Amino acid sequence: MNTPDRLDLIHRAMGAANVFCATVTGLLEETLEEASDSELALSQLRLLLLISRPEHRFKVRDVAEFLGVTSAAASRSIERLVQRGLVDRRLAPDNRRAVDLSLTDEGRELLARFTDLRDARLTRVLADFPAERLDQLTGLLDEVSVRLLDVESGRKQRCLRCSLQFKRGCLMRDVLGRECVLTRQDLESGGAGTGAGGAAAR
């Protein structure tokens, strides 16, 4: 059983982690606003990144799992990106009930602008931060994330969007031996990574 002092340390650590997450989210939102001519949410950016993965075909329920929303909400998110001219949607030639999704030229250009601006801003802020401390931070954050994930024993599948958020590898698969929508697709497609390409939804 935790003592009050131990619990206070845990609360302080979780508080610092929440502030860190909020700070990173704020930076990404500002960068996205600068990169995009129109108002775009981070959840829509993540969907663009998902669609940009090569040799992947996703059903609407997979997109919903990835975004952490209902299938209806995922369908609406896809439609908004189509209406904005960032995503192209066509009937799949091998399955008339499936829809192939791919980025338009405008969608690819937006992702490139966002990535360049993001990396430039992060480099400017952290270029002189000691490499060993960054490495230690990475290890600590991963260790705490794994401990928190392991508590969720009833939830065998959950997508943390690791590869779309700077991270290489997948905590769910590599440490806990669980699958998420992206690791399932990677296994089915032979392990393709993030890049330009298309996806499909049903």
C-alpha positions as CSV (number, residue, x, y, z in Angstrom):
1,M,0.0,0.0,0.0
2,N,1.3,3.4,-0.9
3,T,2.2,5.9,1.8
4,P,1.0,9.5,1.5
5,D,4.6,10.6,0.6
6,R,4.8,7.9,-2.2
7,L,1.3,8.8,-3.5
8,D,2.3,12.5,-3.6
9,L,5.4,11.6,-5.7
10,I,3.1,9.6,-8.0
11,H,0.7,12.5,-8.4
12,R,3.6,14.9,-9.0
13,A,5.0,12.6,-11.7
14,M,1.6,12.2,-13.4
15,G,1.1,16.0,-13.2
16,A,4.4,16.6,-14.9
17,A,3.5,14.1,-17.5
18,N,0.2,15.7,-18.2
19,V,1.8,19.1,-18.5
20,F,4.4,17.6,-20.9
21,C,1.6,16.1,-23.0
22,A,-0.3,19.4,-23.1
23,T,2.8,21.3,-24.1
24,V,3.6,18.9,-26.9
25,T,0.0,19.0,-28.1
26,G,0.0,22.7,-28.0
27,L,3.2,22.9,-30.1
28,L,1.8,20.4,-32.7
29,E,-1.5,22.4,-32.9
30,E,0.4,25.6,-33.5
31,T,2.6,24.0,-36.1
32,L,-0.5,22.5,-37.9
33,E,-2.2,25.9,-37.9
34,E,0.9,27.4,-39.5
35,A,1.2,24.6,-42.1
36,S,-2.5,24.5,-43.1
37,D,-4.4,27.2,-44.9
38,S,-7.7,25.9,-43.4
39,E,-8.6,24.9,-39.8
40,L,-7.5,21.3,-39.2
41,A,-7.6,19.3,-36.0
42,L,-4.8,17.0,-34.8
43,S,-7.1,14.0,-35.1
44,Q,-7.5,14.8,-38.8
45,L,-3.7,15.2,-39.2
46,R,-3.3,11.7,-37.7
47,L,-5.8,10.4,-40.2
48,L,-3.8,11.9,-43.0
49,L,-0.7,10.2,-41.6
50,L,-2.6,6.9,-41.4
51,I,-3.8,7.1,-45.0
52,S,-0.2,8.0,-46.1
53,R,1.0,4.6,-45.0
54,P,1.9,2.4,-48.1
55,E,0.3,-0.9,-48.9
56,H,-2.3,-0.7,-46.1
57,R,-6.0,-1.2,-46.5
58,F,-8.2,-0.1,-43.6
59,K,-11.8,-0.7,-42.8
60,V,-13.8,2.1,-41.3
61,R,-13.8,0.2,-38.0
62,D,-10.0,0.1,-38.2
63,V,-9.9,3.9,-38.7
64,A,-12.3,4.3,-35.8
65,E,-10.1,2.2,-33.6
66,F,-7.0,4.2,-34.6
67,L,-8.7,7.5,-33.8
68,G,-10.5,6.2,-30.7
69,V,-13.9,7.1,-32.0
70,T,-17.1,5.4,-33.3
71,S,-17.3,4.1,-36.9
72,A,-19.8,6.9,-37.7
73,A,-17.4,9.5,-36.4
74,A,-14.6,8.0,-38.5
75,S,-16.7,8.1,-41.6
76,R,-17.4,11.8,-40.9
77,S,-13.7,12.5,-40.5
78,I,-12.9,10.9,-43.8
79,E,-15.7,12.8,-45.5
80,R,-14.4,16.1,-44.1
81,L,-10.9,15.4,-45.5
82,V,-12.4,14.5,-48.9
83,Q,-14.4,17.8,-48.9
84,R,-11.2,19.7,-48.1
85,G,-9.4,18.2,-51.1
86,L,-6.8,16.4,-48.9
87,V,-8.0,12.9,-49.5
88,D,-9.2,11.1,-52.6
89,R,-11.8,8.4,-52.2
90,R,-12.7,5.8,-54.9
91,L,-14.4,2.5,-55.1
92,A,-11.9,-0.4,-54.8
93,P,-11.7,-2.3,-58.1
94,D,-11.6,-5.7,-56.3
95,N,-14.4,-5.0,-53.9
96,R,-17.3,-2.7,-54.7
97,R,-18.2,-2.3,-51.0
98,A,-14.7,-1.1,-50.2
99,V,-13.4,2.5,-50.7
100,D,-9.8,3.2,-51.5
101,L,-8.4,6.2,-49.8
102,S,-5.2,8.1,-50.8
103,L,-3.8,11.5,-50.3
104,T,-4.2,14.1,-52.9
105,D,-1.2,16.3,-54.0
106,E,-2.6,18.9,-51.6
107,G,-2.7,16.4,-48.8
108,R,0.9,15.3,-49.4
109,E,2.1,18.9,-49.6
110,L,0.4,19.7,-46.3
111,L,2.0,16.8,-44.5
112,A,5.4,17.8,-45.9
113,R,5.0,21.4,-44.7
114,F,3.8,20.3,-41.3
115,T,6.8,17.8,-40.9
116,D,9.3,20.4,-41.9
117,L,7.9,23.1,-39.6
118,R,7.6,20.6,-36.7
119,D,11.2,19.3,-37.0
120,A,12.6,22.8,-37.4
121,R,10.8,24.0,-34.3
122,L,11.8,21.0,-32.2
123,T,15.4,21.2,-33.3
124,R,15.5,24.9,-32.5
125,V,14.2,24.2,-28.9
126,L,16.1,21.0,-28.1
127,A,19.3,21.1,-30.3
128,D,21.5,21.9,-27.3
129,F,19.6,19.6,-24.8
130,P,22.1,16.8,-23.7
131,A,21.6,13.7,-25.8
132,E,21.9,11.4,-22.8
133,R,19.1,13.2,-21.0
134,L,16.8,12.9,-24.0
135,D,17.6,9.2,-24.1
136,Q,16.9,8.9,-20.3
137,L,13.6,10.7,-20.8
138,T,12.6,8.3,-23.6
139,G,13.3,5.3,-21.4
140,L,11.4,6.7,-18.4
141,L,8.4,7.7,-20.4
142,D,8.3,4.2,-22.1
143,E,8.7,2.4,-18.8
144,V,5.8,4.3,-17.1
145,S,3.6,3.9,-20.2
146,V,4.1,0.2,-20.2
147,R,3.3,-0.1,-16.5
148,L,0.1,1.9,-17.0
149,L,-0.9,-0.1,-20.1
150,D,-0.3,-3.4,-18.3
151,V,-2.9,-2.5,-15.7
152,E,-5.5,-2.6,-18.5
153,S,-5.4,-6.4,-18.6
154,G,-9.0,-6.5,-19.9
155,R,-8.1,-4.4,-23.0
156,K,-6.0,-6.6,-25.2
157,Q,-6.0,-4.2,-28.2
158,R,-5.4,-0.5,-28.2
159,C,-3.7,1.8,-30.7
160,L,-1.2,4.2,-29.2
161,R,-0.4,5.6,-32.7
162,C,3.3,5.1,-31.8
163,S,4.7,5.3,-35.4
164,L,2.7,8.5,-36.1
165,Q,4.0,10.3,-33.0
166,F,7.8,10.3,-33.5
167,K,8.2,6.8,-32.0
168,R,9.8,3.8,-33.7
169,G,8.4,0.5,-32.9
170,C,5.2,-0.3,-30.9
171,L,5.0,-0.5,-27.2
172,M,1.9,-2.7,-27.3
173,R,3.6,-5.3,-29.5
174,D,7.2,-5.1,-28.5
175,V,6.8,-5.0,-24.8
176,L,3.3,-6.4,-24.0
177,G,2.9,-8.7,-26.9
178,R,-0.5,-7.2,-27.9
179,E,-1.8,-6.0,-31.2
180,C,-3.3,-2.7,-32.4
181,V,-4.8,-1.8,-35.7
182,L,-1.5,-0.6,-37.1
183,T,0.6,-3.6,-36.0
184,R,-2.0,-6.0,-37.4
185,Q,-1.8,-4.1,-40.7
186,D,2.0,-4.1,-40.6
187,L,2.0,-7.9,-40.1
188,E,-0.5,-8.4,-43.0
189,S,1.5,-6.2,-45.3
190,G,4.9,-7.5,-44.4
191,G,5.9,-4.7,-42.1
192,A,5.6,-1.5,-44.2
193,G,6.3,1.7,-42.4
194,T,5.0,5.2,-42.6
195,G,5.2,7.0,-46.0
196,A,3.3,8.2,-49.0
197,G,0.6,5.8,-50.3
198,G,-3.0,4.8,-49.8
199,A,-5.3,2.9,-47.5
200,A,-8.8,1.5,-47.9
201,A,-11.9,1.8,-45.7
202,R,-15.1,-0.2,-45.7
